Structure formats: structure tokens, C-alpha cells
């Protein structure tokens, strides 16, 4: 039941991400808060992912991005929230993970 409910929460989350009028956004935010309250009352909690080190037990990497602003293997974006029930993962967070910029090799710089 909780996994099914998460799909509804995702739909409202996506609707909030769209550019829309302030009144609609406020209404959707209230509905989402209510929905998340139901999940919390049943023991489910959102997995904190953004800015955290990638953990394959909690996160599902859907992409990587080269970043000089983030340490390698740090979550830079959450595409879909993850949820847990006590110590059990209901579903992992789908995340984008930072990778280090590739160093440019200058091999071939020899004296002739």
C-alpha cells in the first residue's frame, strides 16, 4: 500500500516542479504535505539524498555528471525521492551522482 501511495506523492511532486500560478502551487503544496503526513504516521520517511555520499543501499544512480563543485560520488540531484520504513528501504532514491573532471594528459611533451 505504501509503495502505491508513493506514486501519488511523485505525481504531486512533479506537478509542483512545473511553472504554474501561485494559488495552484500553494494548493498542491498543501495536498503534498497532507500525503507525506499520512506516510509519516505509518512510519515511512523520505531518504535524505542530495549532498550525501552515494550509497547503493539507499540510492539508485540513474546518471553521473562531471562536477568541479562537488566531490566525486556525491549526490547532486534527486530525480525521484527514496523512502524507507524503519530500517527497510521501500524504494531507493533515483539520483544523479558527481564524478571528477577528467584530467587532460599532455603525454607527448618531449624534447626533440
Order of alpha helices (4+ residues) and beta strands (2+ residues): alpha-alpha-beta-beta-beta-beta-beta-beta
